[in-house]
Amino acid sequence: MGIRVLGIFVLLHSGVALTISKASGNPADLHKIDRNAFLKALPNKLAHAIEQFAHQPPSTLRSDPPCLEGDGVNVSDGNILRADRYEERAEKGRCDAPQGMWAHSRSAPIRKWKYAVMADVLGLGPTHTVLDWGTGCGTEINTAAAEYGFKAMGVDLVKANVAWAQQHNSNAKYCWTDPHRLPFPDESFDAVVSNAVLYHLDGLDNELQGVQDILRVLRPGGCGWMAWLGADHGDRVKQSDWNNVHIPGVTLGTIHEMSTLGRTEYKSPTAYSVLFCKDT
Ligand SMILES: C[S@@+](CC[C@H](N)C(=O)[O-])C[C@H]1O[C@@H](n2cnc3c(N)ncnc32)[C@H](O)[C@@H]1O
């Protein structure tokens, strides 16, 4: 079945009324988004920074970032909101099923589509080295890396996920990470993408510290996209909290996922993304 265009009008926070198409729920309906319309929905400065990133000359980051392995953490002791479930799911072999680290398999096609959206919007391609922070089973970044040709690295705090991802995915490399410190030297990546992870740090101050570490491993001019925030139980940080955040040397903004993308996992009505680019 083709895309069922409902032609709903959404008043975006930029004040631009934009027609978006809404898919019927069939995975085959997951279509490319209109990149220009997406950029118009962002604050002008952020849209400009993303365009600059997408059109920069090829990155000089051509070697694989070394992965500095740690000793591992007990996930339950790491002040990570509701993350012990990921160890349980990994032990139950959930990476072998479409649901991966999620509660329901119906999120699977949307997750893959979302990684493609991130790649399209950021203009990722063979000249980029990309980190997927909280990669889970690593399937989504692996598929996007194969399709878009960028060099990919996935990290997760659950060692069993990293082992599974290394064994089953050939288009990306994976390594374990401490939840509070990425195992890479400064300025190792052109872009950092992440879906359903940042909120596990639990609270705006902790999320800000997490983003500071992501900024550390991003090269100047690089961009990050933290998706599916504000949707899970216990996530106290709202989109409006992030709209009031100012980080020196960084251009930052948010999107409401259902309004701007037309869909998100479980159609979560409060899900939002935080996007940012580091100044050159
Ligand atoms: C809901 S899953 C999302 C997996 C994948 N990104 C996706 O969209 O399917 C969240 C993953 O983030 C990992 N995670 C949570 N907090 C993390 C942190 N601070 N650092 C690294 N990984 C983290 C969990 O172990 C889990 O595998």
The ligand as an SDF file (V2000), in Angstrom:
LIG
                    3D

 27 29  0  0  0  0  0  0  0  0999 V2000
   16.4660    1.9400   23.8840 C   0  0  0  0  0  0  0  0  0  0  0  0
   18.0730    1.3150   23.5390 S   0  0  0  0  0  0  0  0  0  0  0  0
   18.3530    2.1020   21.9690 C   0  0  0  0  0  0  0  0  0  0  0  0
   19.2750    1.3190   21.0620 C   0  0  0  0  0  0  0  0  0  0  0  0
   19.4290    1.9300   19.6630 C   0  0  0  0  0  0  0  0  0  0  0  0
   20.0000    3.2390   19.7440 N   0  0  0  0  0  0  0  0  0  0  0  0
   18.0840    1.9690   18.9420 C   0  0  0  0  0  0  0  0  0  0  0  0
   17.6050    3.0630   18.6240 O   0  0  0  0  0  0  0  0  0  0  0  0
   17.5320    0.8980   18.7000 O   0  0  0  0  0  0  0  0  0  0  0  0
   19.1560    2.2310   24.5940 C   0  0  0  0  0  0  0  0  0  0  0  0
   20.5810    1.7080   24.5910 C   0  0  0  0  0  0  0  0  0  0  0  0
   21.4170    2.7030   25.1690 O   0  0  0  0  0  0  0  0  0  0  0  0
   22.3570    2.0880   26.0270 C   0  0  0  0  0  0  0  0  0  0  0  0
   22.7480    3.1240   26.9810 N   0  0  0  0  0  0  0  0  0  0  0  0
   21.9960    3.7150   27.9340 C   0  0  0  0  0  0  0  0  0  0  0  0
   22.7010    4.6540   28.5760 N   0  0  0  0  0  0  0  0  0  0  0  0
   23.9310    4.6840   28.0010 C   0  0  0  0  0  0  0  0  0  0  0  0
   25.1190    5.4460   28.2170 C   0  0  0  0  0  0  0  0  0  0  0  0
   25.1920    6.3770   29.1610 N   0  0  0  0  0  0  0  0  0  0  0  0
   26.1850    5.1980   27.4410 N   0  0  0  0  0  0  0  0  0  0  0  0
   26.1190    4.2460   26.4840 C   0  0  0  0  0  0  0  0  0  0  0  0
   25.0480    3.4800   26.2420 N   0  0  0  0  0  0  0  0  0  0  0  0
   23.9520    3.6980   26.9870 C   0  0  0  0  0  0  0  0  0  0  0  0
   21.6170    0.9090   26.6110 C   0  0  0  0  0  0  0  0  0  0  0  0
   22.4890   -0.0910   27.0860 O   0  0  0  0  0  0  0  0  0  0  0  0
   20.7760    0.4550   25.4110 C   0  0  0  0  0  0  0  0  0  0  0  0
   21.4290   -0.5180   24.6530 O   0  0  0  0  0  0  0  0  0  0  0  0
  1  2  1  0
  2  3  1  0
  2 10  1  0
  3  4  1  0
  4  5  1  0
  5  6  1  0
  5  7  1  0
  7  8  2  0
  7  9  1  0
 10 11  1  0
 11 12  1  0
 11 26  1  0
 12 13  1  0
 13 14  1  0
 13 24  1  0
 14 15  1  0
 14 23  1  0
 15 16  2  0
 16 17  1  0
 17 18  1  0
 17 23  2  0
 18 19  1  0
 18 20  2  0
 20 21  1  0
 21 22  2  0
 22 23  1  0
 24 25  1  0
 24 26  1  0
 26 27  1  0
M  CHG  2   2   1   9  -1
M  END
$$$$
